[in-house]
Amino acid sequence: MSNRLRFLLILSAVVVVAWLSSWLLQSVEERFVRGPEAVSRSPDYFMENFTATALNAAGEADYTLQAAYLAHYPHNDSVFMRQPFIAVFREELTPWSMRADEGLVTGHGRFVELGGAVELQRRKTARYPLLTLLTRDLRIDTQRKTAETEAEVEITQPGAVIRARGMRIDIASGSLELLANAEARYEMQ
């Protein structure tokens, strides 16, 4: 076999191997980077200055959610919010309202995590005084109507300030459990 023929065979083999390598690399990139298995981390929709009301099984307002900005992320079906406000309604009792710097809704609307500075309020009624709670990082279960945090909590009502570490609230009944290091200061009026 002549050197020229040998050179052409080797060159042809190198070209075929290079083409197969290029094809294989492109196939792998399409499958793992651009294929249907790839997951986008971008929101599929967003809203500004919105209000939504969730209804219970009886068709009555269960809770209302408002925010300055909302974005839905389809890769994990979560909703991010800026400046959320939530009012959770209770049978025959005044609702609890909650404000935060930001929020995250997961579990098809069941769980709401309020982040940053969080303020909870129970309005004044004929039976109960205004109650304000300041904390951080509050987790709400909208089905069980509970809220909890492990962060520092400051509770104020006329004539009293209570500080503690962590709390649990049963929103439906209005019961509040302080988890640790509770200190109270009362002022005589």
C-alpha positions, -999 to 999 in steps of 0.1 A, spaced: 0 0 0 14 33 -10 21 60 15 -4 83 -2 -32 57 2 -23 50 38 -23 88 45 -58 92 29 -72 63 49 -58 77 82 -71 112 73 -106 97 65 -107 79 98 -97 110 117 -124 130 99 -150 104 107 -140 102 144 -140 140 146 -175 142 130 -188 114 154 -173 132 184 -189 165 173 -223 148 168 -221 130 201 -212 162 220 -240 181 203 -265 153 212 -254 153 248 -257 191 251 -292 191 236 -303 164 260 -289 179 291 -289 216 284 -316 224 259 -338 193 260 -373 189 276 -356 176 308 -340 211 313 -357 231 340 -361 268 338 -355 288 369 -373 318 355 -408 328 365 -436 319 341 -457 348 352 -457 377 376 -481 403 390 -479 437 407 -502 451 433 -525 421 434 -552 408 458 -564 371 460 -589 356 483 -590 319 491 -624 303 499 -631 275 523 -653 245 516 -684 265 525 -675 292 499 -666 318 526 -634 338 526 -607 318 543 -578 342 538 -568 372 517 -534 377 502 -520 409 489 -486 419 477 -467 446 458 -451 419 436 -456 382 430 -437 358 407 -446 321 401 -417 296 395 -429 265 377 -398 244 385 -410 240 421 -445 255 419 -436 282 444 -447 319 445 -423 346 457 -439 379 470 -426 413 480 -444 432 508 -471 406 514 -501 412 535 -523 383 547 -556 384 566 -566 350 580 -603 349 589 -617 330 619 -652 319 627 -669 346 648 -636 361 658 -616 390 645 -590 381 618 -553 381 622 -534 403 598 -497 397 589 -472 419 570 -437 411 560 -408 422 538 -411 391 516 -429 358 514 -428 324 497 -459 303 490 -455 265 486 -475 234 487 -502 246 463 -510 276 486 -510 256 519 -477 269 533 -466 306 535 -432 316 547 -429 353 557 -393 365 557 -376 396 570 -394 418 595 -429 403 602 -458 421 620 -489 403 632 -520 420 645 -552 411 661 -576 441 660 -592 454 691 -626 441 699 -651 447 728 -636 417 745 -598 419 736 -573 447 733 -552 453 702 -524 428 701 -493 433 680 -465 408 675 -431 416 659 -408 388 648 -389 373 618 -393 343 595 -429 332 603 -442 299 588 -480 297 582 -500 266 575 -532 280 559 -551 247 562 -544 241 599 -545 279 605 -513 278 625 -482 301 625 -448 295 641 -413 309 643 -381 301 662 -370 338 661 -373 364 688 -408 377 694 -421 409 709 -458 410 718 -474 443 728 -508 452 740 -519 482 762 -500 480 795 -478 450 786 -448 440 766 -437 404 764 -405 391 748 -397 355 740 -377 332 718 -401 313 694 -438 310 693 -467 290 679 -501 304 672 -533 285 666 -550 312 645 -584 295 646 -587 295 684 -564 325 691 -541 305 715 -505 316 716 -476 295 729 -442 311 737 -414 285 733 -385 299 754 -371 327 775 -403 346 780 -401 379 799 -430 403 806 -431 439 816 -464 453 828 -473 490 833 -501 500 856 -526 523 840 
